[in-house]
Amino acid sequence: MFKGRHLEPWVGDPRRAYGPNEAPSELAALIGPELDRLIQEGSETNG
C-alpha cells in the first residue's frame, strides 16, 4: 500500500483526525479561541 515509504500511513495526510489531547499545541492555539467563540454564540442564541 505505501510501497517505498517508511512513515506511518497518516503522516502528512491532511485528513488526519486527532483524539483528545493529541492535537499539536500550535493547532490547538489556532482552533481553541474560535471554538470558544462558537460555543458562546450558541449559548446566547439557545438560551
Backbone as a ProteinNet text record, in pm:
[ID]
protein_1_A
[PRIMARY]
MFKGRHLEPWVGDPRRAYGPNEAPSELAALIGPELDRLIQEGSETNG
[TERTIARY]
82.1	0	86.1	184.9	272.8	413.6	424.1	549.8	657.3	773.2	883.4	879.5	776.8	766.3	795.4	856.9	884.6	815.6	711.2	636.4	504.6	447.4	313.3	219.2	113.3	25.8	-39.8	-55.9	-125.3	-31.1	98.8	191.9	173.6	147	128.6	-9.9	-98.6	-234.8	-317.6	-365.4	-441.5	-574.5	-616.9	-742.7	-721.7	-602.6	-567.8	-662.5	-716.6	-802.5	-726.8	-740	-672.1	-771.9	-730.8	-812.1	-792.5	-860	-844.2	-697.4	-653.2	-516.6	-407.9	-440	-340.6	-299.1	-380.4	-351.1	-224.7	-143.3	-25.4	-67	15	-20.9	-44.6	30.2	11	-129	-174.5	-307.9	-415.1	-397.7	-494.4	-504.1	-391.1	-390.6	-468.8	-468.7	-544.3	-693.3	-726.9	-866.3	-940.7	-872.5	-936	-1018.3	-962.3	-1040.2	-1165.1	-1154.3	-1270.8	-1379.3	-1339.5	-1438.3	-1504.9	-1426.8	-1483.4	-1586.3	-1554	-1646.7	-1776	-1763.3	-1882.2	-1968.2	-1905.2	-1979.4	-2054.2	-1986.4	-2050	-2168.2	-2150.7	-2260.9	-2378.6	-2349.9	-2456.6	-2533.3	-2462.5	-2532.5	-2616.2	-2574	-2652.5	-2779.4	-2776.2	-2893	-2987.1	-2932.1	-3014.8	-3057.9	-3026.8	-3070	-2989.2
-120.6	0	126.5	137.5	253.1	211	152.7	98.8	206.8	176.8	270.8	374	373	468.4	397.9	471.5	417.2	499	570.3	653.1	586.4	628.2	580.8	631.2	559.4	597.2	734.4	785.8	912.5	1032.1	1012.4	1124.1	1203.5	1333	1419.1	1414.1	1335.6	1325.5	1441.4	1533	1647.6	1609.1	1486.3	1441.3	1385.4	1396.7	1340.7	1391.8	1302.2	1337.4	1311.6	1402.2	1389.4	1352.4	1265.9	1229.9	1332	1311.6	1402.8	1414.8	1537.5	1569.6	1523.8	1502.8	1461.3	1573.4	1675.5	1781	1856.5	1892.7	1973.9	2106.9	2159	2281.9	2398.9	2404.9	2513.4	2507.2	2387.7	2370.2	2404.2	2357.8	2387.4	2537.6	2607.8	2752.4	2825.7	2772.2	2833.6	2804.4	2683.6	2639.1	2674.5	2669.4	2690.7	2817.3	2933.6	3057	3060.1	3005.1	3002.1	2910	2796.2	2706.3	2772.5	2842.3	2913.6	3016.7	3088.5	3189.3	3124.5	3014.4	2944.7	2889.8	2839.3	2789.2	2902.6	3017.3	3133.7	3181.4	3189.7	3231.6	3135.1	3005.5	2906.3	2917.1	2943.9	2954.4	3081.9	3186.5	3311.3	3295.1	3218	3202.9	3092.2	2994.7	2883.2	2896.5	3007.2	3033.3	2963
0	0	0	85.2	92.6	52.1	-62.6	-110.9	-117.6	-60.2	-62.4	48.3	129.9	240.1	370.9	461	593.5	701.1	663.5	756.7	791.1	900.5	934.2	825.5	795.8	684.8	700.6	822.1	840.8	837.5	834.8	833.9	705.2	718.2	603	541.5	595.7	542.9	598.3	512.6	562.3	626.4	608.9	668.9	808.8	861.1	991.6	1098.2	1176.3	1288.7	1417.9	1511.8	1639.7	1747.6	1837.1	1952.4	2063.3	2176	2289.3	2330	2348	2392.3	2295.7	2168	2068.4	1974	1960.3	1863.3	1903.3	1804.9	1834.3	1898	1986.1	2058.4	1963.3	1852	1755.7	1694.3	1663.6	1606.5	1709.2	1830.6	1936.8	1962.5	1955.3	1977.3	1868.2	1747.1	1637.9	1647.3	1686.1	1685.1	1813.2	1926	2056.3	2067.8	2037.4	2050.4	1961.7	1841.6	1752.9	1808.4	1861.7	1922.9	2042.7	2124.9	2239.4	2193.8	2085.4	2032.2	1983.2	1912	1861.3	1974.3	2078	2193.7	2260.9	2277.1	2339.4	2256.5	2124.6	2036.8	2047.2	2051.4	2061.1	2190.9	2300.6	2429.5	2436	2362.8	2360.5	2279.3	2170.2	2084.9	2132.7	2206.5	2252.1	2397.8	2458.3	2594.8	2691.2
[MASK]
+++++++++++++++++++++++++++++++++++++++++++++++

